[in-house]
C-alpha cells in the first residue's frame, strides 16, 4: 500500500500510521491550519473503521503520531509546495474537510470574485475587438485550469487588461483566428519558461521597474476604455500618411465618431457614478461587492432615467455582441471561425506577439504571486504557476479564447475576503460558466459606460499614486526641498534620481510600445547604473611586513570589493608598483574575482610588477574565485602566482567596512599540517584555519 514505507531490503519498518500519511496528503493540498481539526476528525473516523493490520497499527489502536492539530500549527508545512502534486484531487478532499463556515466563506469569496470578473472580462474583450462571450469563456478556462494546475492557492487568473491591450492589432489585421494560434504559442512559451525557471527571474526586477510597470499598465487600461464612448457599428479610417500611432492612442486617431450630445453626457454620468460607487462603497461596507453595486446602479440609471424619462440611450453590451455562448469546444468545431492552415505565414504573423504575451503574462503572474505570498505569509510555487498558466493558455487558444494571466485586483479581493484554498477559485470558475451558459441575458442589458466605470476603478487601484510624490521630491533641488518641505513631510523621502528616471521610462515605454519592452528597458537601465556604481566599490588596505633586521620584506594588499569588468581600471590604480618591494601579496579573502576582465586586470598588474623584477602572489581566494582562477591558470602571466597549500600564510590587515569575510580551509582535517605565520607556530584548529589579527595598517583604500 502507498502509505507504507520499506527499507532497502523491502521489509516493513516502523510504518507511519494512516492518520500521519493522511495528514501528509492534506499538507500537499495546502489546507489552512484551522481546517485541520475537522480533517483529522474525518480521518480518525475512517481509521477506526479500518483494519489495524492494513493500516500498520497495533491492535490496541494506539499510534505514535502526535495530536491531530499538531500538524496544522506550522504554517510552513502548508505553504511548502503551494498545493503539491495533488491539486486536482484535492478539490473534493478540501470540500469534505473544510468546516461549514470555512466552506461558506470560500464559496462566497469565489462568487464575489466571479461577479467582479464579469464586467472586466466583457470590457477587456470589447477593447480587443472580440465578442463579450470570448472574454467570459477565456476567464472560465484559465481560472479552472490554474485552479487545478497552478502553484498558488486562492490566486485568481483570467482574461486581463495587460493581454487585451496587446491583441487588438492582430485581431484587426488578421482576424481572431490568428489570435487563437498566438495564444496557443504563448502557452507553449510559458511552459518552456517555467521549466527553465524563468519565473524566478522576477526577483531581479527592481522596485522602480515594478512601479513603472503598474503605472504604465494602469494608463494603458484607462486609454483602452475610451473606445467605449465611440458610436457602435461605425467604421473609422486609417492614419494619414501610413504612420500608425501607438496602440494606446488609437482611440484619438481611428476616425470613429464619439458619442455626442445627450447620449455622451449620460454615458459620462453613468461612468462617473459607477466609478464613485466602486471607490467609496468599501468605506461604508465590505459585505456588498462595490463593482457589482456600481454596475447595478448604472444599469438602473440607464433603464429608469435615461431611457424611460429622457427617451435617450447609451451603448449596451448587447449592441456590441451577446455574452451568451456554449460550453467551450475546439475552435475548429465552431462555425463562426474559419481557422487557416498552420504554416510559415501564420507563424511569422504571430510569434512576436506570442513572445510578448508570454513575457507579460509571466511577469504579471509572478508579481501577483509575490504579493499574495506577502499578504498570506505563505510561499507559492513560481515554476508550477508558469507551467499551469501555459497549459491554461494552450487550452484557451484551442477553444477560441483570448488568453490571460493572474489578476492582481481579483486575487487581492479573494485573499482579503478570507479565501486561502483552491475551493474559492473553483467556485469562481463554476459561476463564470453558469453566467456564460444561462445568465447571459442579464449581461446583455448592461450599459458599457457602467463597465467602464468599473475599469476606471481598476485603473485607480493599480496606479501607484505615491510614486507621484516620490517623483516630485526627486526632481527638486536640495535648496527647494529644505525650503518647501518639512522634515517629516517629504524632505527625507527622496529617492535617487536614477530610480525616478527608471519609473518614468518604464511608464512612457509602456504607452509607446508594450509592457515587455518597457520592463526590459527599465531592468537594463537599472542594471547599467548598478554596474556603474559598483565599479567604484573596490579598494584595498595595505601593510608592510619587515624581517628581523627591520628591512622591508613583503607588501600585503587586502582587496575588498568585486573585481569585474567595471572595476578593473580602478583596481589597477590601487597599487604603488614602483615603490613596492619585490614580494607583493594580494589577499582576496574579502574580495571576489568574477570574470575574464578580472583575470586580464591581474595579468596587467603582474606585467607591471614583472617589468621591475617583482612578483605578485594571490592568497586566500574566495572559493568561487578559486574555481575561476584554477580553471584559467594557464591564462595568467608568469609574474602572477597563486599561493599553494604548503606556502607560508601571511596575516592580512583588519578588514574594514564591517563586512564579514570568508575563512578558507587550506588542508583537509585528516591531512592537517602545522603551518607557520611569520615564524610563529600554530597548533590545533589554528593550523588549519586562517584567522584575522589586528595589526598596524597603512590605508591606501580608494
ROFITOR-275788 format. One record per residue (C-alpha): x, y, z. Coordinates in steps of 0.25 Angstrom, whole numbers. Example, Ala and Ser with C-alpha at 12.3 -4.5 7.8 and 13.67 -1.06 7.14 Angstrom:
ROFITOR-275788
((49, -18, 31))
((55, -4, 29))
This chain:
ROFITOR-275788
((0, 0, 0))
((4, 14, -3))
((4, 18, 12))
((15, 8, 16))
((30, 11, 15))
((40, 0, 13))
((55, 0, 15))
((66, -5, 5))
((62, -19, 8))
((47, -17, 5))
((44, -21, 20))
((33, -13, 27))
((40, -3, 36))
((34, 6, 47))
((22, 9, 38))
((15, 22, 38))
((0, 21, 43))
((-11, 24, 33))
((-14, 37, 40))
((0, 42, 39))
((0, 39, 24))
((-13, 45, 22))
((-8, 58, 29))
((3, 58, 19))
((-6, 57, 8))
((-14, 69, 13))
((-1, 76, 15))
((1, 75, 0))
((-12, 81, -3))
((-9, 93, 5))
((-21, 93, 14))
((-21, 104, 25))
((-17, 101, 39))
((-31, 104, 45))
((-37, 93, 36))
((-28, 82, 40))
((-36, 78, 53))
((-48, 76, 44))
((-40, 68, 34))
((-34, 60, 46))
((-47, 56, 51))
((-52, 51, 38))
((-39, 43, 36))
((-40, 37, 50))
((-54, 32, 47))
((-49, 25, 35))
((-37, 19, 43))
((-46, 14, 54))
((-54, 6, 43))
((-42, 1, 36))
((-33, -12, 39))
((-22, -9, 48))
((-13, -19, 40))
((-15, -12, 27))
((-13, 2, 34))
((0, -2, 40))
((-5, 0, 54))
((-4, -8, 67))
((-17, -16, 71))
((-18, -7, 83))
((-21, 5, 74))
((-10, 14, 79))
((-2, 21, 70))
((12, 28, 70))
((7, 41, 64))
((5, 54, 71))
((-9, 60, 73))
((-16, 63, 60))
((-16, 78, 62))
((-1, 78, 63))
((1, 76, 48))
((-6, 89, 46))
((2, 98, 55))
((13, 100, 46))
((9, 109, 34))
((21, 106, 26))
((16, 91, 25))
((4, 97, 18))
((11, 106, 9))
((24, 98, 5))
((19, 94, -9))
((7, 103, -10))
((-2, 91, -14))
((7, 80, -16))
((5, 69, -27))
((-10, 66, -24))
((-17, 79, -26))
((-27, 73, -36))
((-31, 62, -26))
((-30, 72, -14))
((-43, 79, -19))
((-52, 68, -13))
((-44, 66, -1))
((-43, 80, 2))
((-58, 81, 1))
((-61, 70, 10))
((-50, 74, 20))
((-53, 89, 22))
((-62, 93, 33))
((-76, 98, 29))
((-72, 113, 32))
((-59, 112, 24))
((-66, 105, 12))
((-77, 116, 12))
((-66, 127, 13))
((-58, 121, 1))
((-71, 119, -8))
((-75, 134, -5))
((-62, 139, -8))
((-61, 131, -21))
((-75, 136, -25))
((-71, 151, -21))
((-59, 150, -30))
((-67, 144, -42))
((-76, 156, -41))
((-65, 165, -41))
((-58, 158, -53))
((-71, 158, -62))
((-70, 173, -65))
((-55, 173, -67))
((-55, 161, -76))
((-66, 167, -84))
((-59, 181, -84))
((-46, 174, -88))
((-52, 166, -99))
((-59, 178, -105))
((-46, 187, -104))
((-39, 176, -112))
((-49, 175, -123))
((-55, 162, -119))
((-69, 158, -114))
((-72, 158, -99))
((-74, 143, -99))
((-60, 141, -103))
((-55, 149, -90))
((-64, 141, -81))
((-60, 127, -87))
((-46, 131, -86))
((-47, 135, -72))
((-54, 121, -69))
((-44, 113, -76))
((-32, 120, -70))
((-38, 120, -56))
((-42, 106, -55))
((-29, 100, -61))
((-20, 109, -52))
((-28, 105, -40))
((-25, 90, -43))
((-10, 92, -48))
((-5, 105, -43))
((5, 108, -32))
((-3, 118, -23))
((-16, 114, -16))
((-26, 126, -16))
((-19, 133, -27))
((-29, 137, -38))
((-26, 136, -53))
((-34, 140, -65))
((-35, 150, -76))
((-26, 162, -73))
((-25, 176, -78))
((-10, 175, -80))
((-12, 163, -90))
((-25, 170, -96))
((-16, 183, -99))
((-7, 175, -107))
((-16, 167, -116))
((-24, 178, -123))
((-15, 180, -135))
((-15, 165, -139))
((-30, 164, -138))
((-32, 176, -147))
((-21, 171, -157))
((-23, 156, -158))
((-36, 153, -150))
((-38, 145, -137))
((-33, 132, -144))
((-19, 137, -143))
((-21, 141, -129))
((-24, 127, -125))
((-11, 122, -131))
((-4, 133, -124))
((-10, 129, -110))
((-6, 114, -112))
((8, 118, -116))
((8, 127, -104))
((5, 115, -95))
((16, 107, -101))
((26, 118, -98))
((21, 120, -84))
((23, 105, -81))
((37, 106, -86))
((40, 118, -78))
((34, 111, -66))
((43, 98, -68))
((55, 106, -69))
((52, 115, -57))
((50, 128, -64))
((39, 131, -54))
((49, 133, -43))
((55, 144, -50))
((45, 153, -45))
((53, 155, -33))
((63, 162, -41))
((53, 173, -45))
((55, 186, -37))
((44, 192, -29))
((45, 205, -38))
((42, 196, -50))
((30, 190, -43))
((25, 204, -40))
((26, 208, -55))
((20, 195, -59))
((8, 197, -50))
((6, 212, -55))
((8, 208, -69))
((-2, 197, -69))
((-12, 206, -62))
((-11, 217, -73))
((-12, 206, -84))
((-25, 201, -78))
((-30, 215, -76))
((-27, 219, -90))
((-33, 206, -95))
((-47, 210, -89))
((-48, 222, -98))
((-53, 213, -109))
((-66, 210, -100))
((-70, 225, -103))
((-70, 223, -118))
((-82, 221, -127))
((-84, 205, -128))
((-84, 200, -142))
((-77, 211, -148))
((-64, 209, -157))
((-52, 218, -156))
((-41, 221, -165))
((-26, 218, -165))
((-16, 228, -161))
((-11, 238, -171))
((2, 236, -177))
((3, 222, -173))
((9, 225, -160))
((2, 217, -149))
((0, 223, -135))
((3, 215, -123))
((-8, 205, -120))
((-11, 212, -107))
((-14, 225, -114))
((-23, 219, -125))
((-36, 224, -120))
((-31, 238, -123))
((-27, 235, -138))
((-36, 224, -142))
((-47, 233, -148))
((-59, 226, -141))
((-68, 237, -137))
((-70, 240, -122))
((-84, 239, -115))
((-89, 253, -114))
((-100, 262, -108))
((-109, 256, -98))
((-104, 242, -101))
((-90, 245, -98))
((-94, 253, -86))
((-102, 241, -80))
((-90, 232, -83))
((-81, 241, -75))
((-91, 242, -63))
((-92, 227, -63))
((-77, 224, -63))
((-75, 235, -52))
((-86, 229, -43))
((-81, 214, -45))
((-67, 219, -42))
((-70, 227, -30))
((-78, 215, -24))
((-66, 206, -26))
((-57, 216, -19))
((-66, 220, -7))
((-75, 208, -4))
((-64, 199, 2))
((-62, 210, 13))
((-77, 208, 17))
((-78, 193, 16))
((-70, 182, 10))
((-81, 172, 10))
((-86, 177, -3))
((-77, 176, -15))
((-74, 190, -20))
((-72, 186, -34))
((-86, 179, -35))
((-93, 190, -28))
((-87, 201, -38))
((-92, 192, -49))
((-106, 190, -44))
((-107, 205, -40))
((-102, 209, -54))
((-112, 199, -61))
((-123, 205, -53))
((-120, 219, -57))
((-119, 215, -71))
((-133, 208, -72))
((-141, 216, -61))
((-136, 230, -65))
((-128, 231, -78))
((-138, 222, -86))
((-151, 224, -78))
((-150, 238, -74))
((-141, 245, -85))
((-144, 235, -96))
((-130, 234, -99))
((-120, 223, -98))
((-105, 219, -97))
((-98, 207, -103))
((-101, 194, -97))
((-93, 181, -97))
((-103, 175, -106))
((-101, 186, -116))
((-87, 181, -117))
((-89, 166, -117))
((-96, 156, -108))
((-89, 150, -96))
((-96, 137, -97))
((-89, 125, -102))
((-87, 110, -102))
((-78, 101, -94))
((-64, 102, -99))
((-61, 93, -111))
((-49, 93, -120))
((-49, 105, -129))
((-49, 96, -142))
((-63, 92, -138))
((-69, 106, -136))
((-76, 110, -149))
((-73, 125, -147))
((-58, 123, -149))
((-50, 118, -161))
((-36, 114, -156))
((-25, 115, -166))
((-15, 104, -168))
((-4, 105, -159))
((8, 109, -167))
((20, 119, -168))
((12, 131, -171))
((3, 129, -159))
((16, 127, -150))
((22, 139, -155))
((10, 147, -152))
((8, 142, -138))
((22, 139, -132))
((26, 153, -127))
((12, 155, -121))
((13, 141, -114))
((26, 144, -108))
((22, 158, -103))
((9, 152, -97))
((16, 141, -91))
((26, 150, -84))
((16, 160, -79))
((7, 148, -74))
((19, 142, -66))
((23, 156, -61))
((9, 159, -56))
((6, 145, -50))
((20, 145, -43))
((18, 159, -37))
((3, 155, -33))
((8, 142, -27))
((19, 150, -19))
((9, 160, -14))
((0, 149, -9))
((11, 142, -3))
((14, 154, 5))
((-1, 156, 9))
((-3, 142, 13))
((11, 139, 19))
((12, 126, 11))
((20, 123, -1))
((15, 119, -15))
((22, 111, -26))
((26, 120, -37))
((31, 109, -46))
((18, 101, -45))
((10, 114, -47))
((17, 117, -60))
((14, 103, -65))
((0, 104, -61))
((-2, 117, -68))
((4, 111, -80))
((-5, 99, -80))
((-17, 108, -78))
((-14, 117, -89))
((-12, 106, -99))
((-26, 100, -96))
((-31, 114, -96))
((-26, 117, -110))
((-30, 103, -115))
((-44, 106, -111))
((-45, 120, -117))
((-40, 129, -105))
((-32, 142, -103))
((-22, 137, -93))
((-19, 143, -80))
((-11, 142, -67))
((-12, 145, -52))
((-22, 156, -48))
((-16, 165, -37))
((-29, 172, -33))
((-38, 160, -32))
((-27, 152, -25))
((-26, 163, -15))
((-41, 163, -13))
((-41, 148, -11))
((-30, 147, -1))
((-36, 159, 6))
((-49, 152, 7))
((-42, 141, 15))
((-40, 131, 4))
((-28, 122, 5))
((-31, 109, -3))
((-34, 105, -17))
((-48, 104, -14))
((-51, 119, -15))
((-45, 119, -29))
((-52, 106, -33))
((-65, 113, -29))
((-62, 125, -37))
((-60, 117, -49))
((-73, 109, -48))
((-80, 122, -46))
((-74, 128, -58))
((-78, 117, -67))
((-92, 118, -61))
((-93, 132, -66))
((-87, 128, -80))
((-98, 117, -82))
((-110, 122, -74))
((-110, 136, -68))
((-104, 144, -81))
((-117, 151, -84))
((-115, 159, -71))
((-101, 163, -76))
((-106, 168, -90))
((-115, 179, -84))
((-103, 185, -76))
((-98, 199, -81))
((-84, 199, -86))
((-82, 212, -78))
((-84, 205, -65))
((-74, 195, -68))
((-64, 206, -72))
((-66, 212, -58))
((-62, 199, -52))
((-50, 198, -61))
((-46, 213, -57))
((-47, 208, -42))
((-37, 197, -46))
((-28, 208, -52))
((-29, 216, -39))
((-25, 203, -31))
((-14, 199, -40))
((-7, 213, -41))
((4, 215, -31))
((-1, 229, -27))
((10, 230, -16))
((20, 230, -28))
((16, 244, -32))
((20, 249, -19))
((33, 242, -20))
((36, 247, -34))
((33, 261, -29))
((42, 261, -18))
((53, 255, -26))
((53, 266, -37))
((54, 277, -27))
((68, 282, -23))
((72, 281, -9))
((70, 296, -6))
((56, 296, -10))
((53, 283, -3))
((59, 290, 10))
((50, 302, 7))
((37, 296, 3))
((36, 283, 10))
((36, 280, 25))
((46, 270, 30))
((35, 260, 34))
((27, 262, 21))
((35, 259, 9))
((49, 265, 11))
((55, 252, 16))
((46, 244, 6))
((55, 246, -7))
((59, 234, -16))
((71, 234, -25))
((68, 242, -38))
((72, 230, -46))
((61, 222, -39))
((51, 233, -43))
((56, 233, -57))
((54, 218, -58))
((40, 219, -53))
((37, 230, -63))
((44, 222, -74))
((36, 209, -72))
((23, 217, -71))
((26, 224, -84))
((31, 212, -92))
((19, 204, -88))
((10, 215, -94))
((18, 215, -107))
((22, 201, -109))
((17, 190, -99))
((19, 185, -85))
((30, 174, -88))
((39, 185, -96))
((37, 194, -84))
((41, 185, -73))
((53, 181, -82))
((57, 195, -83))
((55, 198, -68))
((63, 186, -64))
((74, 189, -74))
((76, 204, -69))
((75, 199, -54))
((86, 189, -57))
((95, 199, -64))
((94, 208, -53))
((97, 197, -43))
((109, 193, -50))
((114, 208, -51))
((112, 210, -36))
((119, 196, -33))
((131, 200, -42))
((136, 209, -31))
((133, 200, -19))
((146, 193, -19))
((158, 197, -11))
((170, 191, -3))
((177, 193, 10))
((192, 191, 11))
((202, 187, 21))
((217, 185, 20))
((224, 173, 27))
((238, 174, 32))
((248, 164, 35))
((256, 162, 48))
((266, 173, 43))
((255, 183, 40))
((257, 183, 25))
((244, 183, 17))
((241, 169, 13))
((227, 168, 7))
((216, 177, 4))
((202, 172, 6))
((189, 177, 0))
((176, 173, 5))
((166, 175, -6))
((151, 177, -3))
((140, 178, -13))
((137, 171, -26))
((147, 171, -37))
((140, 170, -50))
((140, 177, -64))
((134, 190, -58))
((144, 191, -46))
((157, 186, -54))
((162, 200, -57))
((160, 205, -43))
((167, 192, -37))
((180, 195, -45))
((180, 209, -39))
((181, 204, -24))
((196, 199, -25))
((209, 206, -24))
((217, 198, -34))
((230, 206, -33))
((230, 208, -18))
((226, 193, -14))
((237, 183, -10))
((240, 171, -19))
((230, 162, -12))
((215, 166, -13))
((204, 158, -7))
((189, 161, -11))
((179, 155, -1))
((166, 153, -7))
((159, 147, 5))
((148, 158, 5))
((148, 160, -10))
((143, 153, -22))
((149, 150, -36))
((137, 149, -45))
((140, 149, -59))
((151, 149, -70))
((153, 164, -69))
((157, 162, -55))
((167, 152, -60))
((173, 161, -70))
((174, 172, -59))
((182, 163, -51))
((191, 160, -63))
((193, 175, -66))
((197, 177, -51))
((206, 165, -52))
((213, 170, -64))
((215, 184, -58))
((222, 178, -46))
((229, 168, -55))
((236, 179, -63))
((242, 184, -50))
((247, 170, -46))
((236, 168, -35))
((226, 157, -33))
((211, 156, -29))
((205, 145, -21))
((190, 143, -19))
((186, 137, -6))
((173, 133, 1))
((164, 133, -11))
((149, 132, -8))
((144, 118, -12))
((137, 124, -24))
((149, 132, -28))
((158, 120, -26))
((150, 112, -36))
((151, 123, -47))
((166, 125, -45))
((169, 110, -45))
((161, 107, -58))
((168, 119, -64))
((182, 117, -58))
((189, 116, -72))
((183, 129, -76))
((191, 136, -64))
((204, 142, -67))
((217, 136, -61))
((218, 148, -52))
((205, 145, -45))
((205, 132, -36))
((195, 126, -27))
((199, 122, -13))
((198, 107, -11))
((195, 99, 2))
((209, 98, 6))
((213, 112, 5))
((214, 121, 17))
((201, 129, 20))
((203, 144, 23))
((193, 151, 33))
((185, 162, 26))
((181, 175, 32))
((168, 176, 39))
((157, 177, 29))
((149, 190, 29))
((135, 193, 25))
((130, 183, 35))
((127, 173, 25))
((129, 158, 29))
((140, 152, 21))
((142, 137, 17))
((150, 128, 25))
((157, 117, 16))
((162, 104, 20))
((175, 100, 13))
((177, 86, 17))
((166, 75, 20))
((165, 71, 35))
((171, 57, 33))
((183, 63, 26))
((185, 75, 35))
((199, 80, 35))
((206, 90, 44))
((207, 104, 37))
((215, 116, 41))
((211, 130, 41))
((223, 139, 41))
((231, 129, 48))
((220, 126, 59))
((215, 112, 60))
((200, 109, 60))
((194, 97, 66))
((181, 90, 66))
((170, 97, 58))
((178, 109, 57))
((188, 101, 48))
((177, 98, 38))
((169, 111, 38))
((174, 125, 35))
((170, 135, 46))
((170, 150, 45))
((179, 158, 55))
((178, 173, 58))
((191, 179, 53))
((196, 193, 49))
((192, 197, 35))
((194, 207, 25))
((182, 211, 17))
((182, 212, 2))
((167, 210, 0))
((160, 217, -10))
